[in-house]
Amino acid sequence: MSKKGGSRGMEIEGLVEASIIRIPPHHFIHVLDQNTNIARVEIGPLTYIRQDNERVLFSPERMIMVPPRYYCVIANPVARDDNGQILFDQSGQAKLCHDHLEIRLPQDPFPLYPGEEIQQDVTPLQIVDANTVLRLQALQDFVDDGGEKRVTGEVWLFKGPGNYFPRKEVVVLETIEVAAQEEGVNQRRILIAAGTAVAIAVGAVGAVAVAPVAAAPVATGGLWAILDTAGAAGLSGAASAVVASAGATVGATVGAAAGAAAGAAAGVAAAATQLGAAVAAAAGVAAPAAVAAPAATAASIVASAGGAALTAFNIQQCDQSLSPDPPDLLLPPAHRC
């Protein structure tokens, strides 16, 4: 095998040293002028006759062909004018854009000029499905094909379906499945709303559960006991407001609306408690603190437990990362809820 490779190398060397080189169609060679040290391109079909001061750098190679829905990346591309014509310096050498990249889309077969390199071989364009988006970031300021100006570091989304045409100024950060994200968003919203409702219900159940304890002194306490029972429910309503407020912090609009409603109920019940105390003082009836205090405390503890359960429930669901809200897709994965 090594012998075969060696004979092949001798063949190529003999071909390069030959005075007459036949270049097939869609092939090219590089010819170095040893007097000026300038290399140029010769494109087939051509029968090239080498001069004494010239050296053929390699045997005929096939031009780069980019078919439809493909692209390639060229490093150190040649400079071109506004009409797409290649620029040459005074010595006749093609000008290069050093340390630059050029993405070449489907076009006629083209040769590589001296100094150009293939950074990425011919590659299929990325197909973005209907339920998929690409998270993109600008590497430098530029104006896109739609006339929109992008600044360095800007992040935006490319939504499918369609082919994504890469640009040298843009990098693809990640591919996101939108269907799974939206499903997770709906699940999280349902769970947060359910958690808020459960916590408020727990507070209400606590108030109802302790109502018989507060109602026991009705026979001896008269009007004071009735109004104090409303006060115990009011304390439960206040606790429910706190619970709903916690739900609003985690569950946004749903918890906020519930907290506002419960807070209003708590205010009315608190006013009823003050009225009950005033009536009891006017009637000269002693307030049975030994009974009323445990009732209010029990309601507060039950409602607080409901609030703690809501907070733990929602935080756990958020930690499981069911899905971020759609605007959060612009954030890195580590910063999403």
GIMO-V569058 format. One record per backbone hydrogen bond with DSSP energy under -0.5 kcal/mol. CO is the residue of the C=O (numbers start at 1). NH is the residue of the N-H. If there is no record, write none. Layout:
co=CO nh=NH
co=CO nh=NH
//
This chain:
co=1 nh=5
co=2 nh=6
co=3 nh=7
co=4 nh=8
co=5 nh=9
co=6 nh=10
co=7 nh=11
co=8 nh=12
co=9 nh=13
co=10 nh=14
co=11 nh=15
co=12 nh=16
co=13 nh=17
co=14 nh=18
co=15 nh=18
co=16 nh=56
co=19 nh=21
co=19 nh=50
co=21 nh=23
co=21 nh=48
co=22 nh=24
co=23 nh=45
co=23 nh=46
co=24 nh=27
co=26 nh=63
co=27 nh=44
co=28 nh=61
co=29 nh=42
co=30 nh=57
co=30 nh=58
co=31 nh=33
co=31 nh=40
co=32 nh=34
co=32 nh=55
co=33 nh=37
co=33 nh=38
co=38 nh=33
co=40 nh=31
co=42 nh=29
co=44 nh=26
co=46 nh=23
co=46 nh=48
co=48 nh=21
co=48 nh=50
co=51 nh=54
co=53 nh=34
co=55 nh=32
co=55 nh=57
co=61 nh=28
co=64 nh=66
co=64 nh=110
co=65 nh=67
co=66 nh=107
co=67 nh=70
co=69 nh=125
co=70 nh=106
co=71 nh=123
co=72 nh=104
co=73 nh=119
co=73 nh=120
co=74 nh=102
co=75 nh=117
co=77 nh=97
co=79 nh=87
co=81 nh=84
co=85 nh=81
co=87 nh=95
co=89 nh=92
co=93 nh=89
co=95 nh=79
co=96 nh=98
co=97 nh=100
co=100 nh=76
co=102 nh=74
co=102 nh=104
co=103 nh=105
co=104 nh=72
co=107 nh=66
co=110 nh=64
co=111 nh=113
co=113 nh=116
co=117 nh=75
co=117 nh=119
co=120 nh=73
co=123 nh=71
co=126 nh=128
co=126 nh=164
co=127 nh=129
co=128 nh=161
co=128 nh=162
co=129 nh=132
co=131 nh=178
co=131 nh=179
co=132 nh=160
co=133 nh=176
co=134 nh=136
co=134 nh=158
co=135 nh=173
co=135 nh=174
co=136 nh=156
co=137 nh=171
co=138 nh=153
co=142 nh=144
co=142 nh=150
co=144 nh=147
co=148 nh=144
co=150 nh=142
co=151 nh=154
co=154 nh=138
co=156 nh=136
co=157 nh=159
co=158 nh=134
co=162 nh=128
co=163 nh=165
co=164 nh=126
co=164 nh=166
co=167 nh=170
co=169 nh=139
co=169 nh=140
co=171 nh=137
co=171 nh=173
co=174 nh=135
co=176 nh=133
co=176 nh=178
co=177 nh=181
co=178 nh=182
co=179 nh=183
co=180 nh=184
co=181 nh=185
co=182 nh=186
co=183 nh=187
co=184 nh=188
co=185 nh=189
co=186 nh=190
co=187 nh=191
co=188 nh=192
co=189 nh=193
co=190 nh=194
co=191 nh=195
co=192 nh=196
co=193 nh=197
co=194 nh=198
co=195 nh=199
co=196 nh=200
co=197 nh=201
co=198 nh=202
co=199 nh=203
co=200 nh=204
co=201 nh=205
co=202 nh=206
co=203 nh=207
co=204 nh=208
co=205 nh=209
co=206 nh=210
co=207 nh=211
co=208 nh=211
co=208 nh=212
co=210 nh=214
co=211 nh=215
co=212 nh=216
co=213 nh=216
co=215 nh=218
co=216 nh=219
co=217 nh=221
co=218 nh=222
co=221 nh=224
co=222 nh=225
co=222 nh=226
co=223 nh=227
co=224 nh=228
co=225 nh=229
co=226 nh=230
co=227 nh=231
co=228 nh=232
co=229 nh=233
co=230 nh=234
co=231 nh=235
co=232 nh=236
co=233 nh=237
co=234 nh=238
co=235 nh=239
co=236 nh=240
co=237 nh=241
co=238 nh=242
co=239 nh=243
co=240 nh=244
co=241 nh=245
co=242 nh=246
co=243 nh=247
co=244 nh=248
co=245 nh=249
co=246 nh=250
co=247 nh=251
co=248 nh=252
co=251 nh=254
co=252 nh=256
co=253 nh=257
co=254 nh=258
co=255 nh=259
co=256 nh=260
co=257 nh=261
co=258 nh=262
co=259 nh=263
co=260 nh=264
co=261 nh=265
co=262 nh=266
co=263 nh=267
co=264 nh=268
co=265 nh=269
co=266 nh=270
co=267 nh=271
co=268 nh=272
co=269 nh=273
co=270 nh=274
co=271 nh=275
co=272 nh=276
co=273 nh=277
co=274 nh=278
co=275 nh=279
co=276 nh=280
co=277 nh=281
co=278 nh=282
co=279 nh=283
co=280 nh=284
co=280 nh=285
co=286 nh=288
co=287 nh=289
co=288 nh=291
co=288 nh=292
co=289 nh=293
co=291 nh=295
co=292 nh=296
co=293 nh=297
co=294 nh=298
co=295 nh=299
co=296 nh=300
co=297 nh=301
co=298 nh=302
co=299 nh=303
co=300 nh=304
co=301 nh=305
co=302 nh=306
co=303 nh=307
co=304 nh=308
co=305 nh=309
co=306 nh=310
co=307 nh=311
co=308 nh=312
co=309 nh=313
co=310 nh=314
co=311 nh=315
co=312 nh=316
co=313 nh=317
co=314 nh=318
co=315 nh=319
co=316 nh=320
co=317 nh=322
co=318 nh=321
co=325 nh=328
co=326 nh=329
co=327 nh=330
co=328 nh=331
co=332 nh=335
co=333 nh=336
//
